[in-house]
Amino acid sequence: MQNILDTLRARGFIKQTVYEDELYEKLGSESVPFYIGFDPTADSLHVGHFLTLVAMRHMQEAGHRPIILIGGGTGMIGDPSGRTDMRSMMTRETVEYHVECFKKQMARFIRFDGENGAIVVNNADWLLKLNYVDFLRDIGAYFSVNKMLTAECYRSRMEKGLTFLEFNYMLMQAYDFLVLHQKYGCLLQMGGDDQWSNMLAGADLIRRKERKAAFAVTFTLLTTSEGKKMGKTQKGAVWLDENKTSPYEFYQYWRNTADADVEKCLKLLTFLPLDEIAALCAHRDERINRAKEVLAYELTKLVHGAAKADAAQAEAHAAFGGEGDMPEKCVPADTQTVLQALVGAGLCKSNGEARRLVEQGGVSINGEKVTDANAPLPAFPFTLFKGKKVRVKVVKA
């Protein structure tokens, strides 16, 4: 069987590793317990988390045991990585609620039973019980302040001011790795490349304090070919919770992936064989649209199930390809103008947004461009087009 490190590298996951030759040998000869951390800063996972969940599933299917670490303790401080400001602190009750939401979502992707079934742990269980003086003596002695200040996560915060609260984050994350090593034999931490300094600190702590092997692997961040972070829309993050991002919106987000990013997303976010992905992405003309449809369908199926993926695809075909039933929006019975229809159908959040959209030439009704936001509506039902990509059938409630 192919070494899982080769698999992850071929699909584009691997960004940085440490002690790679030794790790490669272990991954090829034994089951390696590994962990990935998730900060519970919201009540749902988002697309950025999804990449790490896919990597975790690849690892589990190769025989390695996932440990899902929920940052219930570190989440009460906030990770300074990738930040130019300080994160707001959450109450313990909020963190615990987010932890429960995460567990339910992760169960869709990761197996929690069987020989190498995943386990979920919360670092609040040990971090909130720490004795500060003992922690400084046992852990702090292994950290150099000079070395810590060279880490990008701290360096980028120095100009605006780095609090001592945040400065402790690296020690706490390293301590997490040590605890998981001692309790579960965890040998490897994996995560986004913005965590590299924190992950190195954990592997180094175990090697120095325990005199045992420990490793770190970072994943490439999910960005476009232009270097912009993926998973954001005008509404905000693309969530895995269907109450925050509907299956149809989720499908459409991936269907609208830029041509240059389709192959990378198929490799990172689906489980399709690489030769099939190569065939789908062999052409950069209109045939790439087939690859985009496959990407959108496969991801929606993974996150929301086959039935909702089928429904989202049918809606998309109806709206943009003239196939099947067009998505239907109900508006109040007293709706009389284009402006009222745009807001009532949920295509615009406010009257001002609706007016601007009309003024910019972005609205058509029954195939005819609208130039006046206060124009009266035709007979119901009618087809309302917002821009080039959103078309709905409008009916009275």
Secondary structure in CASP SS format (residue, H / E / C, confidence):
PFRMAT SS
TARGET T0000
AUTHOR 0000-0000-0000
METHOD secondary structure of the structure
MODEL  1
M C 1.00
Q C 1.00
N C 1.00
I H 1.00
L H 1.00
D H 1.00
T H 1.00
L H 1.00
R H 1.00
A H 1.00
R C 1.00
G C 1.00
F C 1.00
I E 1.00
K E 1.00
Q E 1.00
T E 1.00
V C 1.00
Y C 1.00
E H 1.00
D H 1.00
E H 1.00
L H 1.00
Y H 1.00
E H 1.00
K H 1.00
L H 1.00
G H 1.00
S H 1.00
E C 1.00
S C 1.00
V C 1.00
P C 1.00
F E 1.00
Y E 1.00
I E 1.00
G E 1.00
F E 1.00
D C 1.00
P C 1.00
T C 1.00
A C 1.00
D C 1.00
S C 1.00
L C 1.00
H E 1.00
V H 1.00
G H 1.00
H H 1.00
F H 1.00
L H 1.00
T H 1.00
L H 1.00
V H 1.00
A H 1.00
M H 1.00
R H 1.00
H H 1.00
M H 1.00
Q H 1.00
E H 1.00
A C 1.00
G C 1.00
H C 1.00
R C 1.00
P E 1.00
I E 1.00
I E 1.00
L E 1.00
I E 1.00
G C 1.00
G C 1.00
G C 1.00
T H 1.00
G H 1.00
M H 1.00
I C 1.00
G C 1.00
D C 1.00
P C 1.00
S C 1.00
G C 1.00
R C 1.00
T C 1.00
D C 1.00
M C 1.00
R C 1.00
S C 1.00
M C 1.00
M C 1.00
T C 1.00
R H 1.00
E H 1.00
T H 1.00
V H 1.00
E H 1.00
Y H 1.00
H H 1.00
V H 1.00
E H 1.00
C H 1.00
F H 1.00
K H 1.00
K H 1.00
Q H 1.00
M H 1.00
A C 1.00
R C 1.00
F C 1.00
I C 1.00
R C 1.00
F C 1.00
D C 1.00
G C 1.00
E C 1.00
N C 1.00
G C 1.00
A C 1.00
I E 1.00
V E 1.00
V E 1.00
N E 1.00
N C 1.00
A H 1.00
D H 1.00
W H 1.00
L H 1.00
L C 1.00
K C 1.00
L C 1.00
N C 1.00
Y H 1.00
V H 1.00
D H 1.00
F H 1.00
L H 1.00
R H 1.00
D H 1.00
I C 1.00
G H 1.00
A H 1.00
Y H 1.00
F C 1.00
S C 1.00
V H 1.00
N H 1.00
K H 1.00
M H 1.00
L C 1.00
T C 1.00
A C 1.00
E H 1.00
C H 1.00
Y H 1.00
R H 1.00
S C 1.00
R C 1.00
M C 1.00
E C 1.00
K C 1.00
G C 1.00
L C 1.00
T C 1.00
F H 1.00
L H 1.00
E H 1.00
F H 1.00
N C 1.00
Y H 1.00
M H 1.00
L H 1.00
M H 1.00
Q H 1.00
A H 1.00
Y H 1.00
D H 1.00
F H 1.00
L H 1.00
V H 1.00
L H 1.00
H H 1.00
Q H 1.00
K H 1.00
Y H 1.00
G C 1.00
C C 1.00
L C 1.00
L E 1.00
Q E 1.00
M E 1.00
G E 1.00
G E 1.00
D H 1.00
D H 1.00
Q H 1.00
W H 1.00
S H 1.00
N H 1.00
M H 1.00
L H 1.00
A H 1.00
G H 1.00
A H 1.00
D H 1.00
L H 1.00
I H 1.00
R H 1.00
R H 1.00
K H 1.00
E C 1.00
R C 1.00
K C 1.00
A C 1.00
A C 1.00
F E 1.00
A E 1.00
V E 1.00
T E 1.00
F E 1.00
T C 1.00
L C 1.00
L C 1.00
T E 1.00
T C 1.00
S C 1.00
E C 1.00
G C 1.00
K C 1.00
K E 1.00
M C 1.00
G C 1.00
K E 1.00
T E 1.00
Q C 1.00
K C 1.00
G E 1.00
A E 1.00
V C 1.00
W E 1.00
L C 1.00
D C 1.00
E C 1.00
N C 1.00
K C 1.00
T C 1.00
S C 1.00
P H 1.00
Y H 1.00
E H 1.00
F H 1.00
Y H 1.00
Q H 1.00
Y H 1.00
W H 1.00
R H 1.00
N C 1.00
T C 1.00
A C 1.00
D H 1.00
A H 1.00
D H 1.00
V H 1.00
E H 1.00
K H 1.00
C H 1.00
L H 1.00
K H 1.00
L H 1.00
L H 1.00
T C 1.00
F C 1.00
L C 1.00
P C 1.00
L H 1.00
D H 1.00
E H 1.00
I H 1.00
A H 1.00
A H 1.00
L H 1.00
C C 1.00
A C 1.00
H C 1.00
R C 1.00
D C 1.00
E C 1.00
R C 1.00
I H 1.00
N H 1.00
R H 1.00
A H 1.00
K H 1.00
E H 1.00
V H 1.00
L H 1.00
A H 1.00
Y H 1.00
E H 1.00
L H 1.00
T H 1.00
K H 1.00
L H 1.00
V H 1.00
H H 1.00
G C 1.00
A H 1.00
A H 1.00
K H 1.00
A H 1.00
D H 1.00
A H 1.00
A H 1.00
Q H 1.00
A H 1.00
E H 1.00
A H 1.00
H H 1.00
A H 1.00
A H 1.00
F H 1.00
G H 1.00
G C 1.00
E C 1.00
G C 1.00
D C 1.00
M C 1.00
P C 1.00
E E 1.00
K E 1.00
C E 1.00
V E 1.00
P C 1.00
A C 1.00
D C 1.00
T C 1.00
Q C 1.00
T E 1.00
V H 1.00
L H 1.00
Q H 1.00
A H 1.00
L H 1.00
V H 1.00
G H 1.00
A C 1.00
G C 1.00
L C 1.00
C C 1.00
K C 1.00
S C 1.00
N H 1.00
G H 1.00
E H 1.00
A H 1.00
R H 1.00
R H 1.00
L H 1.00
V H 1.00
E H 1.00
Q C 1.00
G C 1.00
G C 1.00
V E 1.00
S E 1.00
I E 1.00
N C 1.00
G C 1.00
E E 1.00
K E 1.00
V C 1.00
T C 1.00
D C 1.00
A C 1.00
N C 1.00
A C 1.00
P E 1.00
L C 1.00
P C 1.00
A C 1.00
F C 1.00
P C 1.00
F E 1.00
T E 1.00
L E 1.00
F E 1.00
K E 1.00
G C 1.00
K C 1.00
K C 1.00
V E 1.00
R E 1.00
V E 1.00
K E 1.00
V E 1.00
V E 1.00
K E 1.00
A C 1.00
END
